[in-house]
Amino acid sequence: MALPQEKKRSYFKRLQLKFRRRREGKTQYHKRKKLIFQKKNLYDKPKYRLIPRVSGKTITCQCVYSKIDGDVVVATASTKELGQYGISFGLTNYAAAYCVGLLCARRALKAFGVECGVFAAKSDTESRQASPKVIMDVGLRRTTRGSRIFSALRGAFDGGLKIPHGDEKLFGFDPENKMLNAEEFRDRILGKHVADYMKLLKESDEEKYKKHFSDLIKNGITAETLGPIYEAAHKKIVENPDPLPKKTRSMEEKTASRKFRKVKLTAEEKKEIIEKKKTLFEEKFGVEL
């Protein structure tokens, strides 16, 4: 029996680093491996994922499938794009998350080549059956009841994507009766909770109301008109989910935007600057150079 070799300092100095996104706390690779793993009898069929992400200022939603090289994005949507549908305020609330999920779903169906039906949770079953199965990817976010990521999930489901899910995590679900209160959920995605707070704040503290809802006041939006704005946005998203074309700038606009680029001076201009500095020095200190 051979004696074990003595482990020296060089052995313990070697460190097996984890993946960069794991070190940054962005990706949990144990979960990711389970999400992207495809059954071998399905061959090269892509496994689609719906990825809603909430940041401090926006909510984004993507429909993605994985390859060996990395993830391939089928469709993407952000709350920054809701301005073209009449929503330029409250880009991180529950109602905005629903709109983003709906917008991402309609773009994904267009990318899949599925003819979208009429927008409704029940009457859109034809497009949902034709669309491929999409699974939810929550990432590192806690799956609490009423979370905005599930509002985006429901928006994508109502938009026509085939996403297996339950109602347990949606706002308005009663855990005792195990039933979803559809009216409460509908009020939530139409911003009724925001409208109620606007009314309460306007009556109690008008100064805080003007400061807190300054963007809405500028656009002439009141608590009564908030719900119809979201309803109209849902219809507009279904009618035309295409993103706006990117603005192309000319060379003149690009050069004008480069504010901090120094222009090369000619020899005469340099001499003039030197002479001005000389005169200023002579006037200040009374010395001839």
C-alpha positions in Angstrom: 0.0 0.0 0.0 1.5 3.3 -1.1 1.8 6.1 1.3 -0.3 9.2 0.5 1.7 12.1 -0.9 2.2 15.1 1.4 0.1 18.1 0.2 2.3 21.2 0.0 1.4 24.9 0.0 1.1 25.0 -3.8 -1.7 22.5 -3.6 -3.8 24.6 -1.2 -3.1 27.8 -3.2 -5.1 26.5 -6.2 -8.6 27.8 -6.1 -11.4 26.6 -8.4 -13.3 29.8 -9.1 -17.1 29.7 -9.6 -18.7 31.2 -12.7 -18.6 35.0 -13.0 -22.4 35.4 -12.7 -22.5 33.1 -9.7 -19.8 35.2 -8.0 -21.8 38.3 -8.8 -25.0 36.7 -7.3 -26.9 37.0 -10.6 -27.4 33.4 -11.7 -28.1 30.2 -9.7 -26.7 27.6 -12.0 -28.3 24.6 -10.3 -31.7 26.1 -11.1 -30.6 27.2 -14.6 -29.4 23.7 -15.5 -32.9 22.3 -14.6 -34.7 25.0 -16.6 -32.7 24.6 -19.8 -32.3 20.8 -19.8 -34.3 19.3 -22.6 -35.5 15.7 -23.0 -33.4 13.7 -25.4 -36.3 12.3 -27.3 -37.3 15.8 -28.3 -33.9 16.2 -30.1 -33.1 19.8 -31.0 -36.5 21.3 -30.0 -35.9 24.6 -28.1 -37.2 25.0 -24.6 -38.7 28.5 -24.2 -38.6 30.5 -21.0 -40.4 33.6 -20.0 -38.0 35.9 -18.0 -39.6 38.9 -16.2 -37.1 41.1 -14.3 -37.9 44.0 -12.0 -35.3 46.8 -11.5 -35.5 50.2 -9.8 -36.9 52.1 -12.7 -38.2 49.5 -15.3 -39.6 46.1 -15.7 -38.4 43.9 -18.6 -39.8 40.7 -20.0 -38.1 38.3 -22.5 -39.0 35.1 -24.2 -35.8 33.1 -24.5 -34.4 29.7 -25.4 -30.9 28.3 -24.8 -28.1 27.1 -27.0 -24.6 25.9 -26.3 -23.3 29.4 -27.2 -25.8 31.1 -24.9 -29.4 32.4 -24.7 -31.3 33.4 -27.8 -33.9 36.1 -27.4 -37.1 35.5 -29.3 -39.0 38.6 -28.1 -38.4 41.3 -25.5 -40.4 44.2 -24.0 -39.7 46.9 -21.5 -41.9 49.4 -19.6 -39.9 52.1 -21.3 -41.8 51.2 -24.5 -45.2 51.7 -22.9 -45.1 55.4 -23.7 -46.3 54.7 -27.3 -49.4 53.1 -25.7 -50.2 56.0 -23.5 -48.4 54.9 -20.3 -45.5 57.1 -19.4 -45.9 56.9 -15.6 -45.7 54.2 -12.9 -43.3 52.0 -14.9 -42.6 49.6 -12.0 -46.1 48.9 -10.6 -48.3 45.9 -10.9 -50.3 47.2 -13.8 -47.2 48.1 -15.8 -45.9 44.5 -15.2 -49.1 43.1 -16.7 -48.7 45.4 -19.8 -45.1 44.3 -20.3 -46.0 40.6 -20.1 -48.9 41.2 -22.6 -46.6 43.1 -25.0 -43.9 40.4 -24.8 -46.4 37.7 -25.5 -47.8 39.3 -28.6 -44.3 39.9 -30.0 -43.4 36.3 -29.3 -46.4 35.0 -31.1 -45.5 37.1 -34.1 -42.0 35.7 -34.0 -43.4 32.1 -33.8 -45.6 32.8 -36.8 -48.8 32.3 -34.8 -51.9 34.2 -35.9 -53.1 36.0 -32.8 -56.8 35.8 -32.0 -59.0 38.3 -30.3 -57.6 39.5 -26.9 -59.4 37.7 -24.1 -58.4 35.2 -21.5 -60.9 32.6 -22.8 -61.4 33.4 -26.5 -57.7 33.4 -27.3 -57.3 29.6 -26.8 -56.6 28.9 -30.5 -53.4 31.0 -30.5 -52.4 29.6 -27.1 -52.7 26.0 -28.4 -50.7 26.8 -31.5 -47.9 28.6 -29.5 -45.1 26.4 -28.1 -44.9 25.7 -24.4 -43.1 28.5 -22.4 -42.0 28.0 -18.8 -41.5 30.6 -16.1 -38.0 31.7 -15.1 -38.2 33.7 -11.8 -34.4 34.0 -11.4 -33.4 34.9 -7.8 -36.6 36.7 -6.9 -38.8 35.4 -4.0 -42.0 33.8 -5.3 -44.3 35.6 -2.9 -48.0 36.0 -3.5 -48.8 39.3 -5.3 -45.3 39.7 -6.8 -45.0 41.7 -10.0 -43.3 38.9 -11.9 -46.6 36.9 -11.7 -48.5 39.9 -13.0 -46.2 39.8 -16.1 -46.8 36.0 -16.2 -50.5 36.5 -16.3 -50.2 39.2 -18.9 -48.2 36.8 -21.1 -50.7 34.1 -20.6 -53.6 36.3 -21.5 -51.6 37.5 -24.5 -51.7 34.0 -25.9 -48.6 32.1 -24.7 -49.0 28.6 -23.4 -47.6 28.9 -19.9 -48.5 26.2 -17.3 -49.2 27.9 -14.0 -51.7 28.2 -11.2 -53.5 31.2 -9.5 -51.8 30.7 -6.1 -49.3 33.5 -6.5 -51.6 36.1 -8.2 -53.0 39.1 -6.3 -56.5 38.4 -5.0 -56.0 34.7 -4.3 -57.7 33.4 -1.1 -55.5 30.7 0.5 -58.4 29.5 2.7 -61.0 29.0 -0.1 -58.2 28.3 -2.7 -60.0 30.6 -5.2 -58.9 33.7 -7.1 -61.0 36.8 -6.7 -61.1 37.9 -10.3 -62.5 41.4 -9.5 -59.6 42.1 -7.1 -57.0 41.0 -9.7 -58.7 43.0 -12.4 -58.7 46.1 -10.2 -55.0 45.6 -9.5 -54.0 45.4 -13.2 -56.1 48.5 -14.0 -54.3 50.5 -11.2 -57.3 50.9 -8.8 -54.9 50.8 -5.8 -53.0 53.7 -7.3 -56.3 55.6 -7.9 -57.5 55.0 -4.4 -54.2 56.3 -2.9 -54.4 59.4 -5.2 -57.9 60.2 -3.8 -56.8 59.6 -0.2 -53.6 61.7 -0.5 -55.4 64.5 -2.3 -57.9 64.8 0.6 -55.4 64.4 3.4 -52.2 66.2 2.2 -52.5 68.1 -1.1 -48.8 69.2 -1.1 -47.6 65.7 -0.9 -50.1 64.7 -3.6 -48.7 67.3 -6.0 -45.2 66.2 -5.3 -45.8 62.4 -5.4 -48.0 62.4 -8.5 -46.4 65.3 -10.4 -46.0 63.3 -13.6 -49.7 62.4 -13.6 -50.8 65.9 -12.9 -48.7 67.3 -15.8 -50.3 64.9 -18.2 -53.8 65.7 -16.9 -54.4 62.3 -15.4 -56.8 61.9 -12.4 -57.9 59.0 -10.3 -61.0 58.6 -12.4 -59.2 58.4 -15.8 -56.4 56.0 -14.7 -58.3 52.8 -15.2 -59.5 53.6 -18.7 -56.0 54.5 -19.7 -54.8 51.0 -18.8 -57.7 49.4 -20.6 -57.0 51.4 -23.8 -53.3 50.5 -23.5 -54.2 46.7 -23.5 -56.2 47.1 -26.7 -53.4 49.1 -28.4 -50.8 46.5 -27.5 -52.9 43.8 -29.0 -53.6 45.8 -32.2 -49.9 46.8 -32.8 -47.2 45.2 -30.6 -44.4 46.2 -33.0 -41.6 48.3 -31.5 -40.9 51.8 -32.8 -38.2 52.0 -35.5 -34.8 53.1 -34.1 -33.8 56.6 -34.9 -30.7 56.9 -37.2 -28.6 59.9 -36.7 -26.6 61.7 -39.4 -22.9 62.4 -39.2 -23.6 66.0 -38.5 -25.8 65.1 -35.5 -23.2 62.6 -34.2 -20.3 65.2 -34.4 -22.5 67.8 -32.7 -23.2 65.5 -29.8 -19.5 65.0 -29.2 -19.2 67.9 -26.8 -15.9 67.1 -25.1 -13.8 66.5 -28.3 -11.0 69.1 -28.5 -10.6 70.9 -31.9 -7.0 71.1 -33.1 -5.8 74.8 -33.1 -3.9 76.4 -35.9 -0.4 78.0 -35.3 -1.9 81.5 -35.5 -4.6 80.7 -32.9 -2.0 79.4 -30.6 0.1 82.6 -30.9 -3.0 84.7 -30.2 -3.7 82.8 -27.0 -0.1 83.2 -25.9 -0.2 87.0 -26.5 -3.5 87.3 -24.5 -1.9 85.5 -21.6 1.2 87.8 -21.8 -0.9 90.9 -21.7 -3.0 89.7 -18.8 0.2 88.8 -16.9 1.7 92.2 -17.6 -1.4 94.1 -16.5 -1.7 92.0 -13.3 1.9 92.2 -12.1 3.2 95.3 -13.9 6.1 93.4 -15.5 7.0 93.6 -19.2 7.8 90.2 -20.8 
